[in-house]
Amino acid sequence: MEPSIIPSSFRSKKQKILQQLDLPELEYNDLSPKGSIDEQIRGMIFAINNVVGLVTTSSCAGRCVVFVEGQRKQEVHAFTDSEEREGQMGTTMQYAGTGGKGGGGRWIYVSHDPMDRLLAGCSTKEVVFSKLFGLTQPPRDSDLLHSGTTRFAHFKFEPMILHILCASLGHAQVVLAAALQAGFRESGAINLEPKGKEEVTPIVAVRSQGLAFDSIIGYHEEEDDSRKVQSIVSEVYLRTLVGLINGRFRENSRRIENFRTLLFQDEEAWRPGPEKHRWRDDGEEWEDSTTRRERKRAEGLAKRQEIQRQKYSSEAAVESSVEDPDQQAERDVYGHIGDSLD
């Protein structure tokens, strides 16, 4: 694919994103619970962002999580003036998210690596996963009654999701084709129509919900101030889920590698074509990494030489302004003689 001319709107958006990514690790923070780019796909993110017409806007390498869901939908009853007179009750719905953060939910455990990698040197039979996930055993005489105050604890796997802003429909088509072929079958694109005078800059979502996995493993009652999460499954069941999720991690990694290979299998496709396309995101002429490295080296060398030249010139000027004492006396004598002759 020969890249199209890069729209100015895309260049400005990409510049802002890259400036954020260039911040030191201690200063960088995003909206994810982790707050930074996942190490597992960091190299792929940088490779994508090096393409003139692409830039990543959000990403997650894939993760397993244990979280207590937020408050579920609740009915709140209220009377209107007319309904109160007629004895009728109006009902409105209050909505709260059921994810880890929404509606008072909370994260208990998050990992972007397979469990076997985290527990290297240990057998899964040696690990008590209920303790690892913060679960407590309920009293023997307890009976789980699902009420409006019950919030469940989920053990969930989420595969990689990646959003890529594209400079044109042509760029988006290449990215989407690679994603679908790599196994991210639920991938798609939005912003396919121009908005006002701006040119089309689609966003491709690379995702595969077919790998997602979710199981309820515990519960929490809102009336319980201890924040304890009671387990409702056995340790054997938890070990089974861990094995299933490890398999999902491996398949997720395989699809990520396939996507990266397919996306960059023809590097020439991402290089600028004719001279009219040879421009970087900042409007300067495009150059490959080797040319840029040599240019930066030459610029650095020239700068150091200029600093040295200015230093030597300054020292020479200072030395010429300081005369030898004998020369100073001789100049003064001849100066006085000249004055008397005049």
N, C-alpha and C positions, 0 to 999 in steps of 0.2 A: 504494500500500500504506500502510495506517495502521499506524505502528509500535506494537509491543506494549509493555507496561510493561517497563522495563529491569531485568533481574535484578541483585541486589546483587553476585553473584559476577562478572558481566560488568563492572560498574562498577569493581570493585577491580582486575581484571586490566587493564582499559584504562588506569586511572590510572597503574599501574606502568609500562606500556609508554610512555605519553606522557611520563612523567617522564624516562625514559631518552632518548627522542628530543629532549627539550628541553635536554639537556646541550650545552655548547659543543662545537663540532666537534672541538677538540683533545682533549676528554675522552671523547667518544662513541666506542664501539668495539663491533662486533658480531662474530659468528662467521664472517663471510665473509672471503675473502682480502683484499678491499679494506678491510673494516672499517667501512664506512659505507653510507648509503643512496645508490643510484646517482642521479646528477644527472638522468638522462634521465626518470626517473619520480618525482622528488621532489615535483613539484607535484601529481601524481595521488595520491600517498601522503598528503599533507597534506589534500587534498580528501576522501579516504575517511575519514580520521581525524576530520574535522570532522562527520561523520554520527554522530548520537547512538548508534546501535546497531551501529556498525562500528569495527573497529580492525585495522590490519595487524600481523601477527606476524613475517613474514619476506618478503624480496623480492629479485629480481634482474631488472634491466631487459632482460637478454639479453647475451650475450657470446661472443666467439671466444677460444679458448684453445689454447695448445700446452703439453702436459705429458707428462712421462715417467710411465708408469703405475707403480703399486706392485708389490711382489712378487706373483707369481701363486701359485696354489694349489701347495703342495708336499706330497709324501708323506713322512711321518716314520715310520720303522719302529721298532717296539719289541717286545720279547718279554715275555709274561706268564710266570709260573712254570710253568703247565701247558703253555703252547705251547712253552716252551724244552725241556721234557722230551720233548715229542712232535715237536720239530723244526719247529714251525709258526711262522709270523711274523705278528704282528698289525699292522694298518695303521691309522693315524689320520690325519686330514686337518687341516692347519693352513691357516686362511684369512686372506688379507690382501687389502685393498681394491686395486682396479685404477684408482682415481681419482688425481687429482693429488696428494693428501695421504696417503692410506692406504698402509700397507705400505712406506713409504719413498719414495713417489712425490714428484715436485716439479714446480712450475710453472715454465715457461720464458717464456711470453708470455701476457698477459691484456689484453683490450681490450673496453670496453663500447660502442665506437663503430665504425662501418664503416671498413674500411681506407682507402677513398678519402678520408674526412674527415681521417684521421690523416696522410695523405700529400698534403695539399692543396698544389697547385703542382708536384707530381711525377707523372710518368707511372709506371704500374705497371711498365713496361719498364725504368725507370731504377732500380728498387729491387731489390736482391738479397735475396729473401725468406728464402733459406736462412741468410744471416747475421743477418737480423732475428729469426729464430726460433731462433738459436743452434745451427744444424746445421753439421756438418763433413762434408766429402766423404771417403768411405772409401778406403782404398788400392785401387788398380786390381786387385790380385790377391786382394782379400778376397772371401769367399763367406759370405753370411748363412746360418747354420745355426740354426734355431729350437731352442733348448735351454731347460732349466728356469731358466737364469740370464739369458735375454734379456728385456729390458723395452722395450716399444715406446713410441715417441713419437707422440702423437695430435694432429691438428689438428681442432678440434671447434667447432661452433656450438651454443649452447644458447639457446633462446628465453626470453622473459620467464616467470618463475614468481612467483606472488604468493599468499600465504596471508592470509586475512582471517577474523578471529574475529567471529562474528555474535551478536547478543543474542537471536535467536529463529530459529525455522524460517522465519518469514515474511521476515526480513532475508536469510537464506541463499538463499531461493528467488529473490529479486530479483537478487542478485549472481550466482548460478549461471546464471540465464537470460541475463543480459547477457554473461557470459563465453562461453557456448556460441554465442550469436548473433554475437558478434564474431569467432569463428573459433578460439577456444581450446577445441577439441573434446574434449580429454582432461581437462577440468575436472571436479571432483567435490567431494563434501562428506563429512566424517566427524563423529563425535560427535553423531549424530542421536537417540540414546537418552539419557534422563536417567541420571545416576550418583548413586545414593543420593538425598539430599534436594535436590541441586542441580538447577536448571532447565537445560533443554537450551540449550547455546551452541555451535552448529555452527562448524566451520572449513571454509571454502571454499578449495580449491586451484585457482587459475586457471593453466592450463598448456596447452601445445600441443606435444606430442612430435613431431607431424608435421613441424615445421620443423627439428627437430634434425638435425645432420649430424656425421659422424665419419669421419675417414680416417687411416690409419697413414702417417706420412711419414718415420719414422726408428726407430732402436733404440739401446739402450745395454746393454752387457754389465756385469754386476755385478762381474766380476773387474777391470774397467778402473777404476783409481783416479782417472783424470783427469776423470771425470764427463762425458766427451765424448758427444755424441749424433750418431751417424752417419746421414747422409741416405740414403734408399733411393729417392728420387724426383727427377725433374729439376726445374730452375727453371721450365720451361714448365708443368709439372704443378702446381707451387705457385701460379703466377699464375692458373691455371685455378680452383684451389680458392678463392683469394682472391676472384675474380669471383663464384663461386657463393655464398660467404658474404656478400658485400656485398648480393646479392639477398635472402638470408634476413633480413638486418638490415632492409632496406626493408619487407619483408612483415611482420616482427615489429612495426615501428613503426606500420604501418597498422592492425594488429589491436589494438595498445595504444590508439591513438586511438579506434578504434571502440568498444572496451570502455568507455573513459571517457565517450564520448558517450552510449552506451546506458544506462550506470549512472546518469547524472545528467540524462537527457533530461526527466524529470519531477521537478523539484526538490521539488514539493509532496509527492511520495511519501515523502520523507525527513524532512519536517517533522512535529513532534509533532501529534497529532490533538486529541481533547478535552482538557479541563483536567487530567484525571487522568493524562495522558501527558506533560504539559509540565514535564519534569524533565531537568536535565543529568546527566552521568555522576557528578558529585559530590553529587547530591541537591538542588541548588539549582534554582530555576525556570528553565526554558529561555528563551533570548532569541536573536534573530538577531544577525548581526554588526553591523548598524547600531545597534541598541539597546545592544549591549554596548559599542561604541565611545563612544557618547554617555554611557553610565553611567560608564565609566572616566574620561572627560574631566571629568565633573561631580565625581566622587570626588576626582580629582587637584586640581581647582580648590578644592574645599572643604578639602582637607588643607592646601594652601598658605595659604589664608586663616586657618585655625586656627593654623598655625605663626606667621604674622605677628601675629595677635591676642595669642598668648601672649608673643611677643617684645616687643610694645608694652606689655603689662601689666607685664612684668618690668622694663622700663626705667623706667616710671612709678613703680613701687614703689621703685626705687633712688633716683630723683630726690627723691621725697617724704621719704625717710629722711635726706637730706643737707640740713641747714638752712644758710641764709645766716649768716655770722659775726656780723653786726649783730643779726640776729634772735635768734641764740643768746645774745649778751650781754644783750639786752633781756629775754629770758626769765629769764636768771639774776638780773638786778637785781630784777625784779618778784617773782621767786620768793623772794629773800631778804627783801624788804619784807613779803611775805605771812607769811613765817615769823616776823618780829619782831612783827607785829601780833597774831599768834596768842599 
